[in-house]
């Protein structure tokens, strides 16, 4: 549900989280190779590198984003591009942290 619409909102996403099995992400929209998810981990961020390019747009909260060898402080409104296969995670984030995550393109990512 929710993955074939052409409009969505953060409030809709937050209503769907956590999911019935405790999921901390929800797919909100798909179109072609693009997939929009809303991600709101609690306590720690267990994610592993993804097969496709990804764009995070922070909806709420603060913390640190670790990507490759860099560590960057973040706040609502910040955006991060993560090439396919790159190690990344959110750390030391506030309890209200939530972000949109847009995935697109082929496995292994697009050429730079």
C-alpha positions, 0 to 999 in steps of 0.5 A, a space after each residue: 500500500 502507498 507505493 503507487 501514489 503521486 503524492 504523499 506527506 511526512 505526516 502520512 509516513 509517520 502514521 505508518 511507523 512503526 509498522 506491524 512488525 516494528 518496521 522503522 521504514 515505509 515505502 511511500 511511492 514508486 515510479 520507474 526505478 525511483 522508490 521513496 521511503 520514509 525512515 525513522 530508526 530508534 536507538 541505532 541505525 542498523 542499515 548496510 550499504 545499498 545496491 542503488 544510489 540514494 538521496 536522504 532529505 532529513 525531515 526532523 531531528 539532529 545527529 551525525 551522518 557517517 558516510 565513507 570516511 566522513 562524519 557530518 552533523 545534520 539537522 532538518 532540511 539537510 540532504 545527503 547523496 550516497 552512491 551505491 555501495 557506500 557505507 553510511 549510517 546515522 549516529 547520535 540522533 535525537 528521538 524525533 529523527 526521521 528522513 526521506 530516502 529516495 532510491 533510483 537507477 540501476 544496481 551499482 548506481 549511475 556513473 558520476 
